[in-house]
């Protein structure tokens, strides 16, 4: 009897250990587990080969998911149930995705292919050509708060962008079933262009599945939708020194399936600039992604509007124009919520509008006096429409 109990405990501990590895994205696009190289049999066998092919060398290099303080190498390893199968050693060529190879122009930017069809555009009046509504949460707008954890069904248009090695560098906003609005500086980074978009994300530590307690005490599972990026485009006048025209679009390889947790946000219906004053509060949400992640769970915050003259005196790059907005600078925690490339939201007639795209701001959460600068979306509606057609 005691022997059986001990055996059961050992089995349970073993199972727990197996599933304790953080999940990651393998070079071939599938989900793996980040573990030490010597714990990953298929990759260890490849690494120990005296002569390696180019594909094998590239795969090993792109399988890296970190090192420890002792400089022990970690790799994104296939699940153990897949070890008996032949390892697919054809890494996805970033930023292009298997079956969705983008044609590269002479300037190195991704180009739209000739077979792209006209996209569904979220119109300025808040309507959508295919879906009747945008900017609407399933449970409706909730009472706003200065700062806190967002509910899992809040802000269903929030997106996260994955780059080489599965790194999450930026956020964005779903504005149609197959387009994400983000910042131009998120289109080309030190880790290349965005390769995947995550939708319906909530708790980063439980990727790809979130577990939610529903009425009655039951648990519901919600799986993140991971969609390949077909191509991406930054504004042609983007200036990486001044961050002027810091806006871009990401075209998804397939339409996102609408649900309570995946919905588009509206583009601004009007030019609201004249309505903004020091009593105006915007909403921001996200994980505080600025090349690294500050929060595991989706957060939300209220950010006050800051007039441009005041903003110029508070930031490190004071060359602001009327195509930019400033918000925040009064609550250190609130500014840590915003994702780079994420939305600045304004509620009008119970519809959420993405009035700004996060461009730049405080280098750390401790800088409580510096606001975040956003690209003012209304000024770029014509460009957005031209790219989405």
Secondary structure, 3 states (H helix, E strand, C coil): CHHHHHHHHHHHHHHHHHCCCCEEECCCCCEEEEEEHHHCHHHHHHHCCCCCCHHHHHHHHHCEEEECCCCCEEEEECCHHHCCCCCCCCCCCCCCECCECCEECCCCCEECCCCCCCCCCECCCCCECCCCCCCCCCCCCCCCCCEEECCCCCCCCEEEEECHHHCEEEEEEEEECCEEEECHHHCCECCECCCEEEECCCEHHHCCEEEEECCCCCEEEEECEEEEEEEEEECCCCCCCCCCCCCEEEEECCCCCCECCECCCEECCCCHHHHCCCCCEEEEEECCCCCCCCCCECEEEEEEEECHHHHHCCCCCCCCCCCEEEECCCCHHHHCCCCCCCEEEEEECCEEEEEEEEEECCCCCCCCCCCEEEEEHHHHHHHHHHHHC
